[in-house]
Amino acid sequence: MNSIINIFQVEKTCDYRGETYRVRDNGAVYRLRRSGKRKRPLDEEWTFGKPDKNKGYLNFSSHTVHRIVATAFHGDQPSAKHIVDHIDTNKKNNRPENLRWITRLENILLNPITLSRIIFKYGSIDDFLANPSKPIDGQLEQNFDWMRTVTKEESENTRQNLINWAKEGKIPKGGQLGEWIYNRNIFLNQNNPAPNYILSKTLNAAQTITFYNDKPNEFPSTPKTIEENPLATYYEKLKEGKIFFRNHNGEYVVVKRGFSKDMQSIYVLTRAAYVYREQENGEYIPVPIDEIQEKVSIIDLPHSLTEVTYYKNQVLNKLKNQVLFRERFSKN
């Protein structure tokens, strides 16, 4: 998050509810110290805000960050009836191009993503307007797990994915919202997907790029030598509790694994072996579960489902050449 906070093109200054802010086009805010007053803990520090666990928004002190950003880039609130609409419905994407002042009714009727979600949840707009407290499945709470601060490229990709989802009327098969929302290729060609890859830190292994800023992972249980049936060998190594992958945040361990019907893939369900904890400076860092004193609910930890497929050497070599070409091209 610290790296994203310093990636911006435009910075503006605005007054919001008696305070003066500097605001960047990546959604970060900086509150100026009041003239002649003592510096407060949140003054003169760039931040994306702190997440509200109940509503999913990012807050700064007693205010929502999206209102500060909207004021800086889109002017003051037009009227008391206007709210800030997150166009892609990601409440943590406070980039100016994702925000707009709009009335609540316009938010429903003009935003195709919101409209599709309401129809999916209530059956029709009429049913929603008649009784917003009674969705079809009886649940009003929203899942905020997939929402996070994004780069400019991710913002554009996720919005297009959600708009396409609104047109399709259904989530792509094989995953839930949080698993495909940031995928750059999910809607490029449903019949013939062409995902991008990066080589992992583990020999003879590659991984699909899910997020814009994905980094190579380690897969310590991967067989070091390729035998007659490499998938069967790998399957035996993926015991419950074993490390499936390790990255800059921490480790994910195996919960369950199984073969596909055609025996050409292994599906591995994993869970995080770390949690995020807030530091004194307000930043969140990953901490291994073994280093935490309080009891952590395993069920509440993030889980991930991965498909493992074996390709012959010539396919991997071709992939390596593609990756090397892309790296050289980006340098030039």
C-alpha positions as CSV (number, residue, x, y, z in Angstrom):
1,M,0.0,0.0,0.0
2,N,2.9,2.4,0.7
3,S,4.1,2.0,-2.8
4,I,0.7,2.8,-4.3
5,I,0.3,5.9,-2.1
6,N,3.2,7.6,-3.9
7,I,2.0,6.8,-7.4
8,F,-0.1,9.7,-8.6
9,Q,-0.4,12.3,-11.4
10,V,-2.6,15.1,-10.0
11,E,-2.7,16.6,-6.5
12,K,-5.3,19.2,-5.4
13,T,-6.2,21.2,-2.3
14,C,-9.7,21.5,-0.9
15,D,-11.6,22.7,2.2
16,Y,-13.9,20.1,3.7
17,R,-15.9,20.7,6.9
18,G,-13.5,23.3,8.4
19,E,-10.3,21.4,7.5
20,T,-7.9,21.9,4.6
21,Y,-6.7,18.8,2.7
22,R,-4.3,17.9,0.0
23,V,-5.7,15.1,-2.2
24,R,-4.1,12.9,-4.8
25,D,-5.8,11.2,-7.7
26,N,-4.9,7.8,-6.3
27,G,-7.4,8.4,-3.4
28,A,-4.9,9.4,-0.7
29,V,-5.5,12.4,1.6
30,Y,-3.3,14.7,3.7
31,R,-4.8,16.9,6.4
32,L,-3.0,20.2,7.0
33,R,-2.3,21.4,10.5
34,R,-4.6,24.2,11.6
35,S,-2.9,27.6,11.8
36,G,-1.6,28.3,15.3
37,K,-2.7,24.9,16.6
38,R,-0.8,21.9,17.9
39,K,-0.2,19.1,15.4
40,R,-2.7,16.3,15.8
41,P,-1.8,12.6,15.3
42,L,-3.4,12.4,11.8
43,D,-2.1,15.8,10.6
44,E,0.5,16.0,7.7
45,E,0.6,12.4,6.8
46,W,-0.5,10.8,3.6
47,T,-3.1,8.0,4.1
48,F,-5.8,6.1,2.2
49,G,-7.8,6.0,5.5
50,K,-8.8,3.2,7.8
51,P,-11.4,0.6,6.8
52,D,-14.9,0.7,8.4
53,K,-15.7,-3.0,9.2
54,N,-19.4,-2.4,9.2
55,K,-19.8,-0.3,6.0
56,G,-16.7,-1.1,4.0
57,Y,-15.7,2.5,3.4
58,L,-12.3,4.1,4.2
59,N,-12.5,6.7,6.9
60,F,-10.3,9.5,8.0
61,S,-10.9,10.7,11.5
62,S,-14.7,11.0,11.6
63,H,-15.1,11.5,7.8
64,T,-15.3,9.2,4.8
65,V,-12.3,9.6,2.5
66,H,-14.5,9.3,-0.7
67,R,-16.3,12.6,0.3
68,I,-13.0,14.4,0.7
69,V,-11.7,13.1,-2.7
70,A,-15.0,13.9,-4.4
71,T,-15.0,17.5,-3.0
72,A,-11.4,18.1,-4.2
73,F,-11.9,16.7,-7.7
74,H,-15.7,17.2,-8.4
75,G,-16.6,20.2,-6.2
76,D,-18.8,20.6,-3.2
77,Q,-21.9,18.3,-2.6
78,P,-24.6,19.7,-4.9
79,S,-27.4,19.2,-2.4
80,A,-28.3,17.3,0.7
81,K,-29.9,14.6,-1.5
82,H,-26.6,13.8,-3.2
83,I,-24.2,11.0,-2.2
84,V,-20.9,9.8,-3.5
85,D,-21.3,6.9,-5.9
86,H,-18.5,4.4,-6.3
87,I,-19.0,3.5,-9.9
88,D,-17.4,0.1,-9.7
89,T,-19.0,-0.5,-6.3
90,N,-15.6,-1.0,-4.7
91,K,-15.9,1.2,-1.6
92,K,-12.2,1.3,-1.2
93,N,-11.5,2.5,-4.7
94,N,-11.5,6.3,-4.1
95,R,-9.8,7.3,-7.3
96,P,-11.6,10.5,-8.7
97,E,-12.6,8.8,-11.9
98,N,-14.5,6.2,-9.9
99,L,-16.4,8.7,-7.9
100,R,-19.4,11.1,-8.7
101,W,-22.0,13.1,-6.9
102,I,-25.4,11.5,-7.5
103,T,-28.8,11.1,-5.8
104,R,-29.7,7.8,-4.3
105,L,-32.3,7.1,-6.9
106,E,-29.9,8.0,-9.7
107,N,-27.4,5.6,-8.0
108,I,-29.8,2.8,-8.6
109,L,-31.1,3.7,-12.0
110,L,-27.9,5.0,-13.7
111,N,-25.3,2.6,-12.4
112,P,-25.7,-0.7,-14.3
113,I,-23.5,-2.5,-11.7
114,T,-25.7,-1.4,-8.8
115,L,-28.8,-2.0,-10.8
116,S,-27.8,-5.6,-11.6
117,R,-26.9,-6.3,-8.0
118,I,-30.3,-5.0,-6.7
119,I,-32.2,-7.1,-9.2
120,F,-30.1,-10.1,-8.3
121,K,-30.8,-9.4,-4.6
122,Y,-34.5,-8.3,-4.7
123,G,-35.9,-9.7,-8.0
124,S,-36.8,-6.3,-9.4
125,I,-36.4,-2.6,-8.8
126,D,-40.1,-2.4,-7.9
127,D,-39.6,-4.9,-5.1
128,F,-36.6,-3.1,-3.8
129,L,-38.3,0.3,-3.7
130,A,-41.4,-1.3,-2.1
131,N,-39.4,-2.8,0.8
132,P,-35.6,-2.3,0.8
133,S,-35.3,-4.3,4.0
134,K,-36.5,-7.6,2.5
135,P,-34.1,-9.0,-0.1
136,I,-35.0,-12.5,-1.6
137,D,-32.5,-14.4,0.6
138,G,-33.3,-12.5,3.7
139,Q,-29.8,-11.1,4.1
140,L,-28.8,-7.4,3.8
141,E,-25.1,-7.6,4.8
142,Q,-22.5,-7.2,2.1
143,N,-19.2,-8.9,1.6
144,F,-16.4,-6.3,1.7
145,D,-13.5,-8.8,1.5
146,W,-12.8,-8.2,-2.2
147,M,-12.6,-4.4,-1.8
148,R,-9.2,-2.8,-1.6
149,T,-7.2,0.2,-2.7
150,V,-6.2,-0.2,-6.4
151,T,-3.9,1.2,-9.0
152,K,-5.2,3.2,-12.0
153,E,-4.8,0.2,-14.2
154,E,-6.7,-2.1,-11.7
155,S,-9.4,0.5,-11.4
156,E,-10.0,0.5,-15.1
157,N,-9.9,-3.3,-15.4
158,T,-12.2,-4.0,-12.4
159,R,-14.8,-1.5,-13.6
160,Q,-14.9,-3.1,-17.0
161,N,-15.2,-6.6,-15.5
162,L,-18.1,-5.5,-13.3
163,I,-19.8,-3.7,-16.2
164,N,-19.5,-6.9,-18.3
165,W,-20.8,-8.9,-15.4
166,A,-23.8,-6.5,-15.2
167,K,-24.5,-7.2,-18.9
168,E,-24.0,-11.0,-18.5
169,G,-26.2,-11.1,-15.5
170,K,-24.0,-13.8,-13.8
171,I,-20.6,-14.3,-12.2
172,P,-18.2,-16.2,-14.4
173,K,-18.1,-20.0,-13.6
174,G,-15.4,-21.3,-11.3
175,G,-15.1,-18.5,-8.8
176,Q,-16.7,-16.0,-6.5
177,L,-16.5,-12.2,-6.9
178,G,-13.3,-11.8,-5.0
179,E,-11.5,-14.5,-7.1
180,W,-12.0,-12.9,-10.5
181,I,-12.8,-9.2,-9.9
182,Y,-9.1,-8.1,-10.5
183,N,-8.3,-10.6,-13.2
184,R,-7.3,-8.7,-16.3
185,N,-8.3,-11.4,-18.7
186,I,-11.5,-12.9,-17.4
187,F,-13.7,-11.3,-20.0
188,L,-11.2,-11.0,-22.9
189,N,-12.4,-14.3,-24.4
190,Q,-14.6,-16.6,-22.4
191,N,-14.2,-19.5,-24.9
192,N,-10.5,-19.1,-25.3
193,P,-8.9,-17.3,-22.4
194,A,-5.4,-16.1,-22.8
195,P,-4.0,-15.4,-19.3
196,N,-0.7,-13.8,-18.6
197,Y,1.9,-15.7,-16.6
198,I,4.9,-15.0,-14.5
199,L,7.6,-17.5,-13.6
200,S,7.5,-18.4,-9.9
201,K,10.5,-18.6,-7.6
202,T,10.3,-22.3,-7.7
203,L,12.1,-24.2,-10.5
204,N,10.0,-25.4,-13.4
205,A,6.8,-23.6,-12.2
206,A,4.8,-20.7,-13.4
207,Q,1.7,-18.9,-12.1
208,T,-1.2,-16.9,-13.7
209,I,-1.3,-13.2,-13.0
210,T,-4.4,-12.5,-11.0
211,F,-3.7,-9.0,-9.7
212,Y,-2.0,-6.2,-11.5
213,N,1.0,-6.1,-9.1
214,D,1.4,-9.8,-8.6
215,K,4.8,-11.0,-7.5
216,P,6.4,-14.4,-8.0
217,N,5.6,-17.0,-5.3
218,E,7.4,-20.0,-3.9
219,F,5.8,-23.4,-4.0
220,P,8.0,-25.4,-1.6
221,S,6.0,-28.7,-2.0
222,T,6.6,-28.9,-5.8
223,P,8.6,-32.0,-6.8
224,K,12.2,-31.2,-7.6
225,T,12.4,-33.8,-10.3
226,I,9.9,-34.6,-13.0
227,E,8.9,-38.3,-12.8
228,E,6.6,-40.4,-14.9
229,N,3.4,-39.1,-13.2
230,P,4.3,-35.6,-11.8
231,L,0.8,-34.7,-10.7
232,A,0.5,-37.9,-8.6
233,T,3.9,-37.1,-7.0
234,Y,2.8,-33.5,-6.2
235,Y,-0.6,-34.8,-4.9
236,E,1.2,-36.9,-2.3
237,K,3.3,-34.0,-1.1
238,L,0.2,-31.7,-0.6
239,K,-0.7,-33.1,2.8
240,E,-3.0,-31.1,5.1
241,G,-1.1,-28.3,6.9
242,K,1.8,-28.4,4.4
243,I,2.9,-25.0,2.9
244,F,1.3,-24.7,-0.6
245,F,2.8,-21.3,-1.4
246,R,4.8,-18.5,0.2
247,N,5.0,-14.8,-0.9
248,H,6.0,-11.4,0.5
249,N,3.0,-11.4,2.8
250,G,3.3,-14.9,4.3
251,E,2.3,-18.5,3.7
252,Y,-0.9,-20.4,2.7
253,V,-1.2,-24.0,3.9
254,V,-3.1,-26.9,2.4
255,V,-6.7,-27.5,3.8
256,K,-7.8,-30.1,1.2
257,R,-6.8,-31.4,-2.2
258,G,-8.3,-33.6,-4.9
259,F,-8.0,-34.6,-8.5
260,S,-10.3,-33.4,-11.3
261,K,-12.5,-36.0,-13.0
262,D,-10.2,-36.4,-15.9
263,M,-7.2,-36.7,-13.6
264,Q,-5.4,-33.9,-15.5
265,S,-5.5,-31.3,-12.7
266,I,-5.3,-31.0,-8.9
267,Y,-7.6,-28.7,-7.0
268,V,-6.0,-27.4,-3.8
269,L,-8.0,-25.5,-1.1
270,T,-5.6,-23.4,1.0
271,R,-5.9,-20.9,3.9
272,A,-3.7,-18.0,5.1
273,A,-1.3,-18.8,7.9
274,Y,-1.1,-15.1,8.8
275,V,-3.4,-12.2,9.7
276,Y,-3.0,-8.4,9.4
277,R,-2.5,-6.4,12.5
278,E,-2.5,-2.6,12.8
279,Q,0.7,-0.9,14.0
280,E,1.2,2.2,16.0
281,N,1.7,4.3,12.8
282,G,-1.7,3.1,11.5
283,E,-0.3,0.7,8.9
284,Y,-1.4,-2.9,8.6
285,I,1.3,-5.6,8.3
286,P,1.0,-9.4,8.0
287,V,1.8,-11.4,11.1
288,P,2.2,-15.2,11.2
289,I,-0.5,-16.9,13.3
290,D,2.2,-18.6,15.4
291,E,3.4,-15.2,16.6
292,I,-0.1,-14.1,17.8
293,Q,-1.1,-14.6,21.4
294,E,-4.8,-14.4,21.0
295,K,-6.8,-17.3,19.5
296,V,-7.5,-17.0,15.8
297,S,-10.6,-18.5,14.1
298,I,-9.4,-20.8,11.3
299,I,-12.8,-20.5,9.6
300,D,-12.5,-16.7,9.3
301,L,-9.1,-16.8,7.7
302,P,-8.9,-16.0,3.9
303,H,-9.1,-19.2,1.8
304,S,-8.1,-19.8,-1.8
305,L,-8.8,-22.5,-4.4
306,T,-6.1,-23.2,-7.0
307,E,-5.9,-25.5,-10.0
308,V,-2.6,-27.2,-10.6
309,T,-1.9,-28.4,-14.1
310,Y,1.2,-30.1,-15.6
311,Y,2.6,-29.0,-19.0
312,K,5.5,-30.7,-20.8
313,N,8.9,-29.0,-21.0
314,Q,8.4,-27.5,-24.4
315,V,5.3,-25.6,-23.2
316,L,7.2,-24.2,-20.1
317,N,10.2,-23.3,-22.3
318,K,7.8,-21.4,-24.7
319,L,6.4,-19.6,-21.6
320,K,9.9,-18.7,-20.4
321,N,10.7,-17.1,-23.8
322,Q,7.4,-15.1,-23.7
323,V,8.2,-13.8,-20.2
324,L,11.8,-12.9,-21.1
325,F,10.6,-11.1,-24.2
326,R,8.0,-9.1,-22.2
327,E,10.6,-8.2,-19.6
328,R,13.1,-7.0,-22.3
329,F,10.4,-5.1,-24.1
330,S,9.3,-3.3,-20.9
331,K,12.9,-2.2,-20.2
332,N,13.3,-0.8,-23.7
